Amino acid sequence: MTDEELHKQFEEAVAFVNSYTEPMPADLLLKLYAYYKIANKNFSNPGSKTPLINAFKANALIQAQNIGADEAMRNYIELVDNELREN
């Protein structure tokens, strides 16, 4: 897959998630959050007003910290395909 194809598939997966109306499990949301942040090279602190939510988001980022942006995009796409589009 070329870099351009990867970015296109990632953008399509993000659009799918943004339009998804069914509830998602918290662990899936946290993984998607971490992969999205890494894929976009956004290393700012979580911005929730709730400290507990920030802690969960920070933990998700720590768990995924050793992957690069391309791998984060592939993981995001795979999660969307396997967990959301199949259902």
N, CA, C and O atoms as a Maestro MAE file, in Angstrom:
{
 s_m_m2io_version
 :::
 2.0.0
}

f_m_ct {
 s_m_title
 :::
 protein
 m_atom[348] {
  # First column is atom index #
  i_m_mmod_type
  r_m_x_coord
  r_m_y_coord
  r_m_z_coord
  i_m_residue_number
  s_m_chain_name
  s_m_pdb_residue_name
  s_m_pdb_atom_name
  i_m_atomic_number
  :::
  1 25 0.850 -1.167 0.000 1 A "MET " " N  " 7
  2 3 0.000 0.000 0.000 1 A "MET " " CA " 6
  3 2 0.904 1.240 0.000 1 A "MET " " C  " 6
  4 15 1.859 1.339 0.769 1 A "MET " " O  " 8
  5 25 0.571 2.164 -0.875 2 A "THR " " N  " 7
  6 3 1.366 3.384 -0.942 2 A "THR " " CA " 6
  7 2 0.994 4.309 0.217 2 A "THR " " C  " 6
  8 15 -0.028 4.126 0.879 2 A "THR " " O  " 8
  9 25 1.837 5.291 0.440 3 A "ASP " " N  " 7
  10 3 1.598 6.263 1.496 3 A "ASP " " CA " 6
  11 2 0.291 7.012 1.251 3 A "ASP " " C  " 6
  12 15 -0.460 7.291 2.185 3 A "ASP " " O  " 8
  13 25 0.033 7.330 -0.001 4 A "GLU " " N  " 7
  14 3 -1.195 8.039 -0.358 4 A "GLU " " CA " 6
  15 2 -2.432 7.175 -0.083 4 A "GLU " " C  " 6
  16 15 -3.435 7.666 0.433 4 A "GLU " " O  " 8
  17 25 -2.352 5.893 -0.428 5 A "GLU " " N  " 7
  18 3 -3.470 4.976 -0.175 5 A "GLU " " CA " 6
  19 2 -3.720 4.817 1.320 5 A "GLU " " C  " 6
  20 15 -4.867 4.772 1.763 5 A "GLU " " O  " 8
  21 25 -2.644 4.732 2.090 6 A "LEU " " N  " 7
  22 3 -2.774 4.602 3.541 6 A "LEU " " CA " 6
  23 2 -3.484 5.814 4.119 6 A "LEU " " C  " 6
  24 15 -4.404 5.671 4.924 6 A "LEU " " O  " 8
  25 25 -3.065 7.004 3.716 7 A "HIS " " N  " 7
  26 3 -3.699 8.227 4.220 7 A "HIS " " CA " 6
  27 2 -5.169 8.305 3.819 7 A "HIS " " C  " 6
  28 15 -6.009 8.745 4.603 7 A "HIS " " O  " 8
  29 25 -5.472 7.879 2.606 8 A "LYS " " N  " 7
  30 3 -6.871 7.898 2.138 8 A "LYS " " CA " 6
  31 2 -7.718 6.925 2.957 8 A "LYS " " C  " 6
  32 15 -8.814 7.277 3.395 8 A "LYS " " O  " 8
  33 25 -7.222 5.709 3.167 9 A "GLN " " N  " 7
  34 3 -7.961 4.727 3.960 9 A "GLN " " CA " 6
  35 2 -8.125 5.201 5.399 9 A "GLN " " C  " 6
  36 15 -9.174 4.997 6.010 9 A "GLN " " O  " 8
  37 25 -7.079 5.837 5.941 10 A "PHE " " N  " 7
  38 3 -7.155 6.361 7.307 10 A "PHE " " CA " 6
  39 2 -8.229 7.440 7.396 10 A "PHE " " C  " 6
  40 15 -9.049 7.421 8.314 10 A "PHE " " O  " 8
  41 25 -8.232 8.372 6.459 11 A "GLU " " N  " 7
  42 3 -9.236 9.436 6.453 11 A "GLU " " CA " 6
  43 2 -10.646 8.870 6.327 11 A "GLU " " C  " 6
  44 15 -11.574 9.374 6.960 11 A "GLU " " O  " 8
  45 25 -10.814 7.826 5.516 12 A "GLU " " N  " 7
  46 3 -12.122 7.182 5.366 12 A "GLU " " CA " 6
  47 2 -12.539 6.508 6.673 12 A "GLU " " C  " 6
  48 15 -13.708 6.566 7.055 12 A "GLU " " O  " 8
  49 25 -11.591 5.871 7.360 13 A "ALA " " N  " 7
  50 3 -11.893 5.223 8.638 13 A "ALA " " CA " 6
  51 2 -12.276 6.263 9.684 13 A "ALA " " C  " 6
  52 15 -13.204 6.044 10.463 13 A "ALA " " O  " 8
  53 25 -11.574 7.387 9.711 14 A "VAL " " N  " 7
  54 3 -11.897 8.464 10.654 14 A "VAL " " CA " 6
  55 2 -13.294 9.006 10.365 14 A "VAL " " C  " 6
  56 15 -14.074 9.225 11.291 14 A "VAL " " O  " 8
  57 25 -13.613 9.222 9.111 15 A "ALA " " N  " 7
  58 3 -14.948 9.709 8.737 15 A "ALA " " CA " 6
  59 2 -16.023 8.704 9.153 15 A "ALA " " C  " 6
  60 15 -17.095 9.087 9.619 15 A "ALA " " O  " 8
  61 25 -15.722 7.411 8.979 16 A "PHE " " N  " 7
  62 3 -16.674 6.376 9.383 16 A "PHE " " CA " 6
  63 2 -16.929 6.449 10.889 16 A "PHE " " C  " 6
  64 15 -18.078 6.401 11.329 16 A "PHE " " O  " 8
  65 25 -15.864 6.565 11.677 17 A "VAL " " N  " 7
  66 3 -16.002 6.647 13.137 17 A "VAL " " CA " 6
  67 2 -16.773 7.897 13.527 17 A "VAL " " C  " 6
  68 15 -17.629 7.851 14.410 17 A "VAL " " O  " 8
  69 25 -16.474 9.013 12.874 18 A "ASN " " N  " 7
  70 3 -17.152 10.265 13.210 18 A "ASN " " CA " 6
  71 2 -18.643 10.226 12.889 18 A "ASN " " C  " 6
  72 15 -19.426 10.951 13.502 18 A "ASN " " O  " 8
  73 25 -19.038 9.391 11.941 19 A "SER " " N  " 7
  74 3 -20.455 9.296 11.589 19 A "SER " " CA " 6
  75 2 -21.145 8.105 12.259 19 A "SER " " C  " 6
  76 15 -22.348 7.909 12.087 19 A "SER " " O  " 8
  77 25 -20.397 7.320 13.013 20 A "TYR " " N  " 7
  78 3 -20.922 6.115 13.661 20 A "TYR " " CA " 6
  79 2 -21.853 6.532 14.795 20 A "TYR " " C  " 6
  80 15 -21.489 7.370 15.620 20 A "TYR " " O  " 8
  81 25 -23.051 5.952 14.842 21 A "THR " " N  " 7
  82 3 -24.041 6.397 15.826 21 A "THR " " CA " 6
  83 2 -24.285 5.409 16.964 21 A "THR " " C  " 6
  84 15 -24.918 5.762 17.959 21 A "THR " " O  " 8
  85 25 -23.802 4.201 16.834 22 A "GLU " " N  " 7
  86 3 -23.990 3.212 17.895 22 A "GLU " " CA " 6
  87 2 -22.970 3.435 19.011 22 A "GLU " " C  " 6
  88 15 -21.884 3.959 18.761 22 A "GLU " " O  " 8
  89 25 -23.309 3.042 20.238 23 A "PRO " " N  " 7
  90 3 -22.327 3.161 21.327 23 A "PRO " " CA " 6
  91 2 -21.124 2.252 21.070 23 A "PRO " " C  " 6
  92 15 -21.256 1.165 20.508 23 A "PRO " " O  " 8
  93 25 -19.957 2.718 21.493 24 A "MET " " N  " 7
  94 3 -18.722 1.933 21.339 24 A "MET " " CA " 6
  95 2 -18.157 1.628 22.720 24 A "MET " " C  " 6
  96 15 -18.277 2.444 23.634 24 A "MET " " O  " 8
  97 25 -17.545 0.467 22.877 25 A "PRO " " N  " 7
  98 3 -16.916 0.145 24.157 25 A "PRO " " CA " 6
  99 2 -15.796 1.147 24.467 25 A "PRO " " C  " 6
  100 15 -15.119 1.636 23.562 25 A "PRO " " O  " 8
  101 25 -15.614 1.441 25.745 26 A "ALA " " N  " 7
  102 3 -14.614 2.423 26.170 26 A "ALA " " CA " 6
  103 2 -13.206 2.021 25.745 26 A "ALA " " C  " 6
  104 15 -12.415 2.875 25.346 26 A "ALA " " O  " 8
  105 25 -12.882 0.729 25.825 27 A "ASP " " N  " 7
  106 3 -11.528 0.309 25.450 27 A "ASP " " CA " 6
  107 2 -11.263 0.538 23.967 27 A "ASP " " C  " 6
  108 15 -10.143 0.878 23.588 27 A "ASP " " O  " 8
  109 25 -12.263 0.358 23.134 28 A "LEU " " N  " 7
  110 3 -12.124 0.617 21.703 28 A "LEU " " CA " 6
  111 2 -11.934 2.117 21.450 28 A "LEU " " C  " 6
  112 15 -11.076 2.513 20.660 28 A "LEU " " O  " 8
  113 25 -12.726 2.935 22.114 29 A "LEU " " N  " 7
  114 3 -12.594 4.383 21.963 29 A "LEU " " CA " 6
  115 2 -11.206 4.864 22.362 29 A "LEU " " C  " 6
  116 15 -10.629 5.730 21.705 29 A "LEU " " O  " 8
  117 25 -10.676 4.303 23.436 30 A "LEU " " N  " 7
  118 3 -9.349 4.714 23.897 30 A "LEU " " CA " 6
  119 2 -8.261 4.302 22.918 30 A "LEU " " C  " 6
  120 15 -7.316 5.058 22.692 30 A "LEU " " O  " 8
  121 25 -8.379 3.122 22.336 31 A "LYS " " N  " 7
  122 3 -7.404 2.689 21.327 31 A "LYS " " CA " 6
  123 2 -7.488 3.583 20.092 31 A "LYS " " C  " 6
  124 15 -6.464 4.019 19.566 31 A "LYS " " O  " 8
  125 25 -8.696 3.851 19.636 32 A "LEU " " N  " 7
  126 3 -8.869 4.727 18.484 32 A "LEU " " CA " 6
  127 2 -8.291 6.112 18.773 32 A "LEU " " C  " 6
  128 15 -7.640 6.710 17.916 32 A "LEU " " O  " 8
  129 25 -8.532 6.613 19.976 33 A "TYR " " N  " 7
  130 3 -8.003 7.912 20.385 33 A "TYR " " CA " 6
  131 2 -6.479 7.928 20.289 33 A "TYR " " C  " 6
  132 15 -5.895 8.835 19.696 33 A "TYR " " O  " 8
  133 25 -5.842 6.915 20.877 34 A "ALA " " N  " 7
  134 3 -4.376 6.866 20.886 34 A "ALA " " CA " 6
  135 2 -3.819 6.757 19.475 34 A "ALA " " C  " 6
  136 15 -2.882 7.473 19.124 34 A "ALA " " O  " 8
  137 25 -4.383 5.871 18.663 35 A "TYR " " N  " 7
  138 3 -3.888 5.712 17.292 35 A "TYR " " CA " 6
  139 2 -4.095 6.986 16.480 35 A "TYR " " C  " 6
  140 15 -3.236 7.362 15.683 35 A "TYR " " O  " 8
  141 25 -5.221 7.644 16.677 36 A "TYR " " N  " 7
  142 3 -5.499 8.884 15.956 36 A "TYR " " CA " 6
  143 2 -4.479 9.959 16.319 36 A "TYR " " C  " 6
  144 15 -3.922 10.626 15.446 36 A "TYR " " O  " 8
  145 25 -4.245 10.115 17.613 37 A "LYS " " N  " 7
  146 3 -3.286 11.136 18.071 37 A "LYS " " CA " 6
  147 2 -1.887 10.859 17.520 37 A "LYS " " C  " 6
  148 15 -1.205 11.774 17.059 37 A "LYS " " O  " 8
  149 25 -1.464 9.600 17.568 38 A "ILE " " N  " 7
  150 3 -0.128 9.245 17.080 38 A "ILE " " CA " 6
  151 2 -0.054 9.422 15.566 38 A "ILE " " C  " 6
  152 15 0.931 9.947 15.047 38 A "ILE " " O  " 8
  153 25 -1.086 8.988 14.864 39 A "ALA " " N  " 7
  154 3 -1.111 9.116 13.399 39 A "ALA " " CA " 6
  155 2 -1.005 10.574 12.970 39 A "ALA " " C  " 6
  156 15 -0.398 10.879 11.944 39 A "ALA " " O  " 8
  157 25 -1.585 11.462 13.742 40 A "ASN " " N  " 7
  158 3 -1.566 12.883 13.420 40 A "ASN " " CA " 6
  159 2 -0.429 13.629 14.113 40 A "ASN " " C  " 6
  160 15 -0.341 14.854 14.039 40 A "ASN " " O  " 8
  161 25 0.431 12.880 14.782 41 A "LYS " " N  " 7
  162 3 1.591 13.445 15.487 41 A "LYS " " CA " 6
  163 2 1.175 14.583 16.416 41 A "LYS " " C  " 6
  164 15 1.839 15.615 16.509 41 A "LYS " " O  " 8
  165 25 0.055 14.358 17.097 42 A "ASN " " N  " 7
  166 3 -0.473 15.318 18.057 42 A "ASN " " CA " 6
  167 2 -0.140 14.795 19.450 42 A "ASN " " C  " 6
  168 15 -0.817 13.906 19.966 42 A "ASN " " O  " 8
  169 25 0.888 15.342 20.043 43 A "PHE " " N  " 7
  170 3 1.351 14.845 21.332 43 A "PHE " " CA " 6
  171 2 0.963 15.769 22.477 43 A "PHE " " C  " 6
  172 15 1.590 15.751 23.536 43 A "PHE " " O  " 8
  173 25 -0.057 16.566 22.266 44 A "SER " " N  " 7
  174 3 -0.537 17.429 23.343 44 A "SER " " CA " 6
  175 2 -1.255 16.583 24.398 44 A "SER " " C  " 6
  176 15 -1.685 15.460 24.135 44 A "SER " " O  " 8
  177 25 -1.366 17.145 25.568 45 A "ASN " " N  " 7
  178 3 -2.032 16.443 26.665 45 A "ASN " " CA " 6
  179 2 -3.524 16.311 26.380 45 A "ASN " " C  " 6
  180 15 -4.106 17.157 25.701 45 A "ASN " " O  " 8
  181 25 -4.144 15.246 26.902 46 A "PRO " " N  " 7
  182 3 -5.597 15.102 26.749 46 A "PRO " " CA " 6
  183 2 -6.309 16.340 27.292 46 A "PRO " " C  " 6
  184 15 -5.875 16.929 28.282 46 A "PRO " " O  " 8
  185 25 -7.391 16.724 26.648 47 A "GLY " " N  " 7
  186 3 -8.032 17.986 26.995 47 A "GLY " " CA " 6
  187 2 -9.372 17.883 27.697 47 A "GLY " " C  " 6
  188 15 -10.138 18.846 27.694 47 A "GLY " " O  " 8
  189 25 -9.676 16.741 28.297 48 A "SER " " N  " 7
  190 3 -10.949 16.609 28.989 48 A "SER " " CA " 6
  191 2 -10.929 17.425 30.285 48 A "SER " " C  " 6
  192 15 -9.874 17.639 30.880 48 A "SER " " O  " 8
  193 25 -12.087 17.867 30.700 49 A "LYS " " N  " 7
  194 3 -12.198 18.573 31.976 49 A "LYS " " CA " 6
  195 2 -12.282 17.594 33.145 49 A "LYS " " C  " 6
  196 15 -12.256 17.999 34.307 49 A "LYS " " O  " 8
  197 25 -12.383 16.302 32.827 50 A "THR " " N  " 7
  198 3 -12.485 15.267 33.851 50 A "THR " " CA " 6
  199 2 -11.135 14.588 34.021 50 A "THR " " C  " 6
  200 15 -10.653 13.948 33.086 50 A "THR " " O  " 8
  201 25 -10.513 14.710 35.185 51 A "PRO " " N  " 7
  202 3 -9.188 14.123 35.398 51 A "PRO " " CA " 6
  203 2 -9.117 12.615 35.137 51 A "PRO " " C  " 6
  204 15 -8.113 12.124 34.620 51 A "PRO " " O  " 8
  205 25 -10.160 11.890 35.487 52 A "LEU " " N  " 7
  206 3 -10.152 10.442 35.274 52 A "LEU " " CA " 6
  207 2 -10.108 10.105 33.783 52 A "LEU " " C  " 6
  208 15 -9.395 9.188 33.375 52 A "LEU " " O  " 8
  209 25 -10.851 10.829 32.985 53 A "ILE " " N  " 7
  210 3 -10.838 10.611 31.528 53 A "ILE " " CA " 6
  211 2 -9.451 10.936 30.979 53 A "ILE " " C  " 6
  212 15 -8.931 10.209 30.133 53 A "ILE " " O  " 8
  213 25 -8.854 12.021 31.456 54 A "ASN " " N  " 7
  214 3 -7.501 12.370 31.028 54 A "ASN " " CA " 6
  215 2 -6.517 11.259 31.381 54 A "ASN " " C  " 6
  216 15 -5.616 10.958 30.598 54 A "ASN " " O  " 8
  217 25 -6.680 10.657 32.537 55 A "ALA " " N  " 7
  218 3 -5.790 9.574 32.958 55 A "ALA " " CA " 6
  219 2 -5.939 8.366 32.029 55 A "ALA " " C  " 6
  220 15 -4.940 7.765 31.635 55 A "ALA " " O  " 8
  221 25 -7.156 8.013 31.681 56 A "PHE " " N  " 7
  222 3 -7.372 6.886 30.764 56 A "PHE " " CA " 6
  223 2 -6.788 7.189 29.379 56 A "PHE " " C  " 6
  224 15 -6.175 6.322 28.755 56 A "PHE " " O  " 8
  225 25 -6.981 8.406 28.913 57 A "LYS " " N  " 7
  226 3 -6.438 8.784 27.608 57 A "LYS " " CA " 6
  227 2 -4.916 8.772 27.627 57 A "LYS " " C  " 6
  228 15 -4.281 8.284 26.692 57 A "LYS " " O  " 8
  229 25 -4.337 9.308 28.687 58 A "ALA " " N  " 7
  230 3 -2.877 9.310 28.807 58 A "ALA " " CA " 6
  231 2 -2.337 7.889 28.853 58 A "ALA " " C  " 6
  232 15 -1.308 7.594 28.245 58 A "ALA " " O  " 8
  233 25 -3.022 7.012 29.566 59 A "ASN " " N  " 7
  234 3 -2.609 5.612 29.639 59 A "ASN " " CA " 6
  235 2 -2.673 4.954 28.257 59 A "ASN " " C  " 6
  236 15 -1.774 4.195 27.895 59 A "ASN " " O  " 8
  237 25 -3.706 5.232 27.496 60 A "ALA " " N  " 7
  238 3 -3.828 4.673 26.146 60 A "ALA " " CA " 6
  239 2 -2.666 5.150 25.271 60 A "ALA " " C  " 6
  240 15 -2.114 4.375 24.490 60 A "ALA " " O  " 8
  241 25 -2.303 6.408 25.402 61 A "LEU " " N  " 7
  242 3 -1.173 6.937 24.628 61 A "LEU " " CA " 6
  243 2 0.139 6.290 25.051 61 A "LEU " " C  " 6
  244 15 0.983 5.989 24.207 61 A "LEU " " O  " 8
  245 25 0.315 6.078 26.335 62 A "ILE " " N  " 7
  246 3 1.535 5.430 26.834 62 A "ILE " " CA " 6
  247 2 1.634 4.007 26.291 62 A "ILE " " C  " 6
  248 15 2.717 3.570 25.901 62 A "ILE " " O  " 8
  249 25 0.530 3.289 26.262 63 A "GLN " " N  " 7
  250 3 0.536 1.912 25.777 63 A "GLN " " CA " 6
  251 2 0.897 1.832 24.291 63 A "GLN " " C  " 6
  252 15 1.428 0.817 23.839 63 A "GLN " " O  " 8
  253 25 0.618 2.874 23.542 64 A "ALA " " N  " 7
  254 3 0.876 2.863 22.094 64 A "ALA " " CA " 6
  255 2 2.073 3.735 21.715 64 A "ALA " " C  " 6
  256 15 2.271 4.020 20.535 64 A "ALA " " O  " 8
  257 25 2.857 4.154 22.675 65 A "GLN " " N  " 7
  258 3 3.901 5.143 22.408 65 A "GLN " " CA " 6
  259 2 5.038 4.655 21.514 65 A "GLN " " C  " 6
  260 15 5.755 5.480 20.947 65 A "GLN " " O  " 8
  261 25 5.222 3.368 21.370 66 A "ASN " " N  " 7
  262 3 6.354 2.855 20.614 66 A "ASN " " CA " 6
  263 2 6.043 2.556 19.149 66 A "ASN " " C  " 6
  264 15 6.804 1.856 18.481 66 A "ASN " " O  " 8
  265 25 4.940 3.081 18.657 67 A "ILE " " N  " 7
  266 3 4.615 2.864 17.248 67 A "ILE " " CA " 6
  267 2 4.718 4.182 16.497 67 A "ILE " " C  " 6
  268 15 4.578 5.257 17.079 67 A "ILE " " O  " 8
  269 25 4.961 4.083 15.212 68 A "GLY " " N  " 7
  270 3 5.060 5.269 14.374 68 A "GLY " " CA " 6
  271 2 3.716 5.667 13.803 68 A "GLY " " C  " 6
  272 15 2.717 4.973 13.993 68 A "GLY " " O  " 8
  273 25 3.697 6.781 13.108 69 A "ALA " " N  " 7
  274 3 2.457 7.315 12.557 69 A "ALA " " CA " 6
  275 2 1.815 6.365 11.544 69 A "ALA " " C  " 6
  276 15 0.599 6.176 11.566 69 A "ALA " " O  " 8
  277 25 2.612 5.767 10.660 70 A "ASP " " N  " 7
  278 3 2.043 4.852 9.660 70 A "ASP " " CA " 6
  279 2 1.437 3.620 10.312 70 A "ASP " " C  " 6
  280 15 0.359 3.171 9.922 70 A "ASP " " O  " 8
  281 25 2.129 3.074 11.302 71 A "GLU " " N  " 7
  282 3 1.593 1.897 11.994 71 A "GLU " " CA " 6
  283 2 0.325 2.268 12.763 71 A "GLU " " C  " 6
  284 15 -0.612 1.472 12.827 71 A "GLU " " O  " 8
  285 25 0.286 3.462 13.343 72 A "ALA " " N  " 7
  286 3 -0.912 3.912 14.046 72 A "ALA " " CA " 6
  287 2 -2.094 4.012 13.082 72 A "ALA " " C  " 6
  288 15 -3.215 3.641 13.430 72 A "ALA " " O  " 8
  289 25 -1.842 4.514 11.872 73 A "MET " " N  " 7
  290 3 -2.910 4.585 10.861 73 A "MET " " CA " 6
  291 2 -3.405 3.198 10.500 73 A "MET " " C  " 6
  292 15 -4.610 2.960 10.425 73 A "MET " " O  " 8
  293 25 -2.463 2.272 10.273 74 A "ARG " " N  " 7
  294 3 -2.866 0.900 9.932 74 A "ARG " " CA " 6
  295 2 -3.657 0.260 11.069 74 A "ARG " " C  " 6
  296 15 -4.650 -0.424 10.821 74 A "ARG " " O  " 8
  297 25 -3.229 0.476 12.311 75 A "ASN " " N  " 7
  298 3 -3.943 -0.084 13.464 75 A "ASN " " CA " 6
  299 2 -5.340 0.517 13.590 75 A "ASN " " C  " 6
  300 15 -6.294 -0.191 13.914 75 A "ASN " " O  " 8
  301 25 -5.462 1.802 13.340 76 A "TYR " " N  " 7
  302 3 -6.755 2.479 13.399 76 A "TYR " " CA " 6
  303 2 -7.699 1.875 12.363 76 A "TYR " " C  " 6
  304 15 -8.837 1.523 12.674 76 A "TYR " " O  " 8
  305 25 -7.214 1.760 11.137 77 A "ILE " " N  " 7
  306 3 -8.025 1.188 10.049 77 A "ILE " " CA " 6
  307 2 -8.446 -0.228 10.393 77 A "ILE " " C  " 6
  308 15 -9.606 -0.595 10.205 77 A "ILE " " O  " 8
  309 25 -7.514 -1.027 10.897 78 A "GLU " " N  " 7
  310 3 -7.804 -2.415 11.249 78 A "GLU " " CA " 6
  311 2 -8.859 -2.498 12.349 78 A "GLU " " C  " 6
  312 15 -9.767 -3.325 12.271 78 A "GLU " " O  " 8
  313 25 -8.751 -1.653 13.370 79 A "LEU " " N  " 7
  314 3 -9.762 -1.641 14.438 79 A "LEU " " CA " 6
  315 2 -11.143 -1.299 13.895 79 A "LEU " " C  " 6
  316 15 -12.134 -1.949 14.229 79 A "LEU " " O  " 8
  317 25 -11.195 -0.286 13.066 80 A "VAL " " N  " 7
  318 3 -12.483 0.126 12.490 80 A "VAL " " CA " 6
  319 2 -13.066 -1.012 11.653 80 A "VAL " " C  " 6
  320 15 -14.248 -1.335 11.770 80 A "VAL " " O  " 8
  321 25 -12.233 -1.611 10.815 81 A "ASP " " N  " 7
  322 3 -12.718 -2.698 9.957 81 A "ASP " " CA " 6
  323 2 -13.177 -3.901 10.768 81 A "ASP " " C  " 6
  324 15 -14.230 -4.473 10.484 81 A "ASP " " O  " 8
  325 25 -12.402 -4.290 11.772 82 A "ASN " " N  " 7
  326 3 -12.701 -5.500 12.521 82 A "ASN " " CA " 6
  327 2 -13.752 -5.325 13.602 82 A "ASN " " C  " 6
  328 15 -14.508 -6.256 13.883 82 A "ASN " " O  " 8
  329 25 -13.814 -4.162 14.207 83 A "GLU " " N  " 7
  330 3 -14.703 -3.969 15.350 83 A "GLU " " CA " 6
  331 2 -16.006 -3.232 15.012 83 A "GLU " " C  " 6
  332 15 -17.029 -3.457 15.659 83 A "GLU " " O  " 8
  333 25 -15.972 -2.371 14.021 84 A "LEU " " N  " 7
  334 3 -17.153 -1.570 13.741 84 A "LEU " " CA " 6
  335 2 -17.835 -1.918 12.437 84 A "LEU " " C  " 6
  336 15 -19.060 -2.023 12.382 84 A "LEU " " O  " 8
  337 25 -17.054 -2.097 11.387 85 A "ARG " " N  " 7
  338 3 -17.670 -2.359 10.084 85 A "ARG " " CA " 6
  339 2 -18.218 -3.760 9.981 85 A "ARG " " C  " 6
  340 15 -19.161 -3.998 9.227 85 A "ARG " " O  " 8
  341 25 -17.648 -4.696 10.722 86 A "GLU " " N  " 7
  342 3 -18.147 -6.076 10.680 86 A "GLU " " CA " 6
  343 2 -19.499 -6.204 11.369 86 A "GLU " " C  " 6
  344 15 -20.291 -7.080 11.022 86 A "GLU " " O  " 8
  345 25 -19.766 -5.341 12.339 87 A "ASN " " N  " 7
  346 3 -20.994 -5.465 13.142 87 A "ASN " " CA " 6
  347 2 -22.182 -4.856 12.491 87 A "ASN " " C  " 6
  348 15 -23.278 -4.887 13.052 87 A "ASN " " O  " 8
  :::
 }
 m_bond[347] {
  # First column is bond index #
  i_m_from
  i_m_to
  i_m_order
  :::
  1 1 2 1
  2 2 3 1
  3 3 4 2
  4 3 5 1
  5 5 6 1
  6 6 7 1
  7 7 8 2
  8 7 9 1
  9 9 10 1
  10 10 11 1
  11 11 12 2
  12 11 13 1
  13 13 14 1
  14 14 15 1
  15 15 16 2
  16 15 17 1
  17 17 18 1
  18 18 19 1
  19 19 20 2
  20 19 21 1
  21 21 22 1
  22 22 23 1
  23 23 24 2
  24 23 25 1
  25 25 26 1
  26 26 27 1
  27 27 28 2
  28 27 29 1
  29 29 30 1
  30 30 31 1
  31 31 32 2
  32 31 33 1
  33 33 34 1
  34 34 35 1
  35 35 36 2
  36 35 37 1
  37 37 38 1
  38 38 39 1
  39 39 40 2
  40 39 41 1
  41 41 42 1
  42 42 43 1
  43 43 44 2
  44 43 45 1
  45 45 46 1
  46 46 47 1
  47 47 48 2
  48 47 49 1
  49 49 50 1
  50 50 51 1
  51 51 52 2
  52 51 53 1
  53 53 54 1
  54 54 55 1
  55 55 56 2
  56 55 57 1
  57 57 58 1
  58 58 59 1
  59 59 60 2
  60 59 61 1
  61 61 62 1
  62 62 63 1
  63 63 64 2
  64 63 65 1
  65 65 66 1
  66 66 67 1
  67 67 68 2
  68 67 69 1
  69 69 70 1
  70 70 71 1
  71 71 72 2
  72 71 73 1
  73 73 74 1
  74 74 75 1
  75 75 76 2
  76 75 77 1
  77 77 78 1
  78 78 79 1
  79 79 80 2
  80 79 81 1
  81 81 82 1
  82 82 83 1
  83 83 84 2
  84 83 85 1
  85 85 86 1
  86 86 87 1
  87 87 88 2
  88 87 89 1
  89 89 90 1
  90 90 91 1
  91 91 92 2
  92 91 93 1
  93 93 94 1
  94 94 95 1
  95 95 96 2
  96 95 97 1
  97 97 98 1
  98 98 99 1
  99 99 100 2
  100 99 101 1
  101 101 102 1
  102 102 103 1
  103 103 104 2
  104 103 105 1
  105 105 106 1
  106 106 107 1
  107 107 108 2
  108 107 109 1
  109 109 110 1
  110 110 111 1
  111 111 112 2
  112 111 113 1
  113 113 114 1
  114 114 115 1
  115 115 116 2
  116 115 117 1
  117 117 118 1
  118 118 119 1
  119 119 120 2
  120 119 121 1
  121 121 122 1
  122 122 123 1
  123 123 124 2
  124 123 125 1
  125 125 126 1
  126 126 127 1
  127 127 128 2
  128 127 129 1
  129 129 130 1
  130 130 131 1
  131 131 132 2
  132 131 133 1
  133 133 134 1
  134 134 135 1
  135 135 136 2
  136 135 137 1
  137 137 138 1
  138 138 139 1
  139 139 140 2
  140 139 141 1
  141 141 142 1
  142 142 143 1
  143 143 144 2
  144 143 145 1
  145 145 146 1
  146 146 147 1
  147 147 148 2
  148 147 149 1
  149 149 150 1
  150 150 151 1
  151 151 152 2
  152 151 153 1
  153 153 154 1
  154 154 155 1
  155 155 156 2
  156 155 157 1
  157 157 158 1
  158 158 159 1
  159 159 160 2
  160 159 161 1
  161 161 162 1
  162 162 163 1
  163 163 164 2
  164 163 165 1
  165 165 166 1
  166 166 167 1
  167 167 168 2
  168 167 169 1
  169 169 170 1
  170 170 171 1
  171 171 172 2
  172 171 173 1
  173 173 174 1
  174 174 175 1
  175 175 176 2
  176 175 177 1
  177 177 178 1
  178 178 179 1
  179 179 180 2
  180 179 181 1
  181 181 182 1
  182 182 183 1
  183 183 184 2
  184 183 185 1
  185 185 186 1
  186 186 187 1
  187 187 188 2
  188 187 189 1
  189 189 190 1
  190 190 191 1
  191 191 192 2
  192 191 193 1
  193 193 194 1
  194 194 195 1
  195 195 196 2
  196 195 197 1
  197 197 198 1
  198 198 199 1
  199 199 200 2
  200 199 201 1
  201 201 202 1
  202 202 203 1
  203 203 204 2
  204 203 205 1
  205 205 206 1
  206 206 207 1
  207 207 208 2
  208 207 209 1
  209 209 210 1
  210 210 211 1
  211 211 212 2
  212 211 213 1
  213 213 214 1
  214 214 215 1
  215 215 216 2
  216 215 217 1
  217 217 218 1
  218 218 219 1
  219 219 220 2
  220 219 221 1
  221 221 222 1
  222 222 223 1
  223 223 224 2
  224 223 225 1
  225 225 226 1
  226 226 227 1
  227 227 228 2
  228 227 229 1
  229 229 230 1
  230 230 231 1
  231 231 232 2
  232 231 233 1
  233 233 234 1
  234 234 235 1
  235 235 236 2
  236 235 237 1
  237 237 238 1
  238 238 239 1
  239 239 240 2
  240 239 241 1
  241 241 242 1
  242 242 243 1
  243 243 244 2
  244 243 245 1
  245 245 246 1
  246 246 247 1
  247 247 248 2
  248 247 249 1
  249 249 250 1
  250 250 251 1
  251 251 252 2
  252 251 253 1
  253 253 254 1
  254 254 255 1
  255 255 256 2
  256 255 257 1
  257 257 258 1
  258 258 259 1
  259 259 260 2
  260 259 261 1
  261 261 262 1
  262 262 263 1
  263 263 264 2
  264 263 265 1
  265 265 266 1
  266 266 267 1
  267 267 268 2
  268 267 269 1
  269 269 270 1
  270 270 271 1
  271 271 272 2
  272 271 273 1
  273 273 274 1
  274 274 275 1
  275 275 276 2
  276 275 277 1
  277 277 278 1
  278 278 279 1
  279 279 280 2
  280 279 281 1
  281 281 282 1
  282 282 283 1
  283 283 284 2
  284 283 285 1
  285 285 286 1
  286 286 287 1
  287 287 288 2
  288 287 289 1
  289 289 290 1
  290 290 291 1
  291 291 292 2
  292 291 293 1
  293 293 294 1
  294 294 295 1
  295 295 296 2
  296 295 297 1
  297 297 298 1
  298 298 299 1
  299 299 300 2
  300 299 301 1
  301 301 302 1
  302 302 303 1
  303 303 304 2
  304 303 305 1
  305 305 306 1
  306 306 307 1
  307 307 308 2
  308 307 309 1
  309 309 310 1
  310 310 311 1
  311 311 312 2
  312 311 313 1
  313 313 314 1
  314 314 315 1
  315 315 316 2
  316 315 317 1
  317 317 318 1
  318 318 319 1
  319 319 320 2
  320 319 321 1
  321 321 322 1
  322 322 323 1
  323 323 324 2
  324 323 325 1
  325 325 326 1
  326 326 327 1
  327 327 328 2
  328 327 329 1
  329 329 330 1
  330 330 331 1
  331 331 332 2
  332 331 333 1
  333 333 334 1
  334 334 335 1
  335 335 336 2
  336 335 337 1
  337 337 338 1
  338 338 339 1
  339 339 340 2
  340 339 341 1
  341 341 342 1
  342 342 343 1
  343 343 344 2
  344 343 345 1
  345 345 346 1
  346 346 347 1
  347 347 348 2
  :::
 }
}
